[in-house]
């Protein structure tokens, strides 16, 4: 019995390592909404900073403790990818929960909707939310748009072929091609394309009636094809055919297979 328990215990370690790496990446990503919060000084700076510290500590400590010399098995890969959405959302819910009066359950719902690019929301007055929280809410869309595991593979070192297996497990379709021999390099190229298209849409929206903040947040929602907005009326708030057409064009581009 003890031997079987030990084997099962060790089998979970690689999965925990992947989830810890993911949580660590989510914590690093919170630096961007923290900077936005500091610019607007909407009162959510402390909450976002606390969220970032908690997430970095949990992810960093977990990543160090669960380091292992073995590659992930197929079963571990699929378990890791499945749990990645839960782990990312558990951490991603913290800024909204700590900065507003929204419950943790509702904050978790928003984070899950963001990372999975579903776009569903329980918020009734979006415009009353602090800017840093709104930015983070939209940024979870952008991170999830290409795949949160793909983003993790891009910035975190994983053992052997583990990164390639994780990449393939999260990619849509029966198979995924590698542009380069190293899967991390392939992920970087894909994110480069993703970021380049995002930058172009941001500039085009900024030339219209949107300010830089709304342009960024609506770019995130467009590229993820999820639709999170900073306005209660969403894009209709701007009453602009120019904005409509820019977002339509980039929704089509974002919906293609990179």
N, C-alpha and C positions, 0 to 999 in steps of 0.2 A: 504494500500500500504506500509506504513512504517513498519507494523508488518511483512509482507512477506519479505521485504528487510532485516529486522533484522534477520529473521530465515535463509535466504540464506547466509547472512554475517557470522553468527555463524557457519554454516555448512562448510564453507571454512576453518575456523580456524584449525581444526584437520589436514586437508590436508597440510596446510602451515607449521604446526608443524613438520610433517613427512619430508617435503622437506627441512626445516631448519636444522633438524637433519642430513639429508643426506649431505647437503652442509657443515655442520660443520665437518663431518667425512672426506669429500673430502679435506677440509683444513688441517686437522690433517695428512692426508696421504701425503701431500706435503712436510712434514718434510724429508721424505726419499730422494726425488730428490734434496732437498736443501743440504743434507749431501753429496750426490754424486757430486753436483756442486762445493761444497767447496773442495772436494778431488782433482778434476781435474782442478779447477780454470779456467773454460772455458769462464768466463765473463757473465754467466747467473745467478749468485748467487743472485744478487740484485733483478732481475726480479722475480725469484721464491719466494724469501722472501716476496716481495710486494704482489704477488699473494696469498701466504699463509695468510698474514695478512688480506687482503681484504676478502678472503673467510671465514676465522674464524670470523671476525667481523660481516659479513652479516649473516652467519649461526648461530653464538652464540646469537646475538641480536634477530634474528627471532625466535629461539627456546625458548628463555625466554619470549618474548612477546606473543607467541601463545600457551603457556602451557595451558592445559585444563584438566578437571577431567573426561572426557567422552571417551568411546571407539569409534573407528571408525565404521561407518556403512559399509555395503558391497559396496555401491556406492562410498563412500569416499576412501575405500581401493583401488579399481580399478583406480580411478582418481589419487591417490597418486603414485601408481606404474607406471602408464602411464607417469606422469609428472616427475618422478624421473630421467629418462634418460635425459630429457631436462635440468633439474636443475643441475645434475652432470656435464653435458657437458658444460653448460654455465660457471660454475666455473672452470672446468678442462681445458678450452681453454686458460685461462689467462697466464700460464707460457710460452707457445709457442708464444702467441701474444705479450707479454711484452719483451720477450728475443730475438725475431727474427724479421725479416721483413715480416713474414707471416701475412696476413690479419686476422682479427678476424673471418670472415666467414670461411676461410680455417682452422683456428685453431679450430673452433667449429666443423667443419667436422671431423678433426682428432680425437678430443676428443670423439665425438659421435661414431665414428668408433671403438675407443678403448674401451669405456665402454660397448658398445653393442657387442663387440668381432667380429665385422663384418670383420675388417682387410683391408678395402679399404683405399687408401691413395692418397692425391693429391701432396705429396712431390716428387720432381724430383731428388734432391740431398740429400739423407738422411745423408750421411757421413759428410756433412758440418755443420750439426746441432750441437749445444753445447751438451755435455754429459748429463748434468742435465735434459735438455728438452727431449732428447732421452730416458733417464731412465723413466721420467714421462709418456711419450707416451706409452712405453711398460708396465709400471705399471698400467695404466688405463685398459689395457687388463686383467691383473691378477685380479684386483678388480672386473671387470665386469664378469670374468669367472665363479665365483660362484654365482654372482648376487649382484648388488650393494645394493639392499634392504636387502638381507640376511646379508651382511657385516654390514649394519647400525643396524639391529636388534641385531647383536652380541655385539656391543659396546655401544649402546644407550638405556637408559630406556624408554619404551613406555607404555602407559596406558593399563592395563588389558589385553584383548585378542588381542589388536591391532597388536602386533608383530606377533602373530600366523596367523592372517588374512593376513597380508602383506606377510609373508613367503609363505603362500599357494597360494596367488595370483600371485607371481612371479615365483614359482616353475613350471617346465614344467609338462605336463600331467594333467589328470582330478583330481588327488588327490595327496597329499604329506603326508608321514608318519612322525611322531615324534619319534625320538630315545629315548628321555627323556620327562617327563611330561612338563618341561618348554621349550618353543620354543627357548629361548635365549641359553639354554644349548645345545640344538640340533644343533643350528647354530654354536656354538663354537666347537662342536665335528666335524662337517662337515668341518669347516675351518681348524681344526687341521689336518685332513686327507689331505686336499687340500695343506696345507703348508708343510706337511711331504713329500708328493710325489714331490712337487716343489723343496724341499731341496735336495732330492735324484737326481733329474735330473740335478740340478745346479752342484752338485759335479761331476757327470759323465761327463758333458760337460766341466767342468774345467780341468778334467784329460786329455782331448783331446787338440785340437789346439786353443781353445778359452781362452781368459783371463777372469778374474772374471766378468768384466763388460758385455762383450758379452754373457757370460754364463747366467748371471742373466736375461738380457733382452730377450734372446731367450727362456729361461725357462718360462718367463711370457707369451710370444707369443704362446708357445706350450700348456701350461696348459689352456689357454683361447681358444685354437684351432682357433685363429684369424690370427696369422702369422706375426705380426709386427716384423721387423728386424732392426738392427743397420747398415746394409750394403745395398748398392744399389742393389747388386745381391742376396740379402737375404742369405739363407743357402748355395747356390752355391758358394758364395765367399770363403768358407773354403775348398772346393774341398776335402771333407773327408767323406768316407763311414762310419766311426765311428760316426761322428756327425749325418749323415743321419739316421742311425739305432737307435741311442739314441732318436732322436726326433720322429721317427716313432713309437717306442714303447710307448713313453710317450703321444703321440697324442691319441693312442688307449686307454691308461689308463685314460686320461683326458676326453675322450668322453663317459666314462661309467657313469652310474647313481650312485652317491655316497650314 
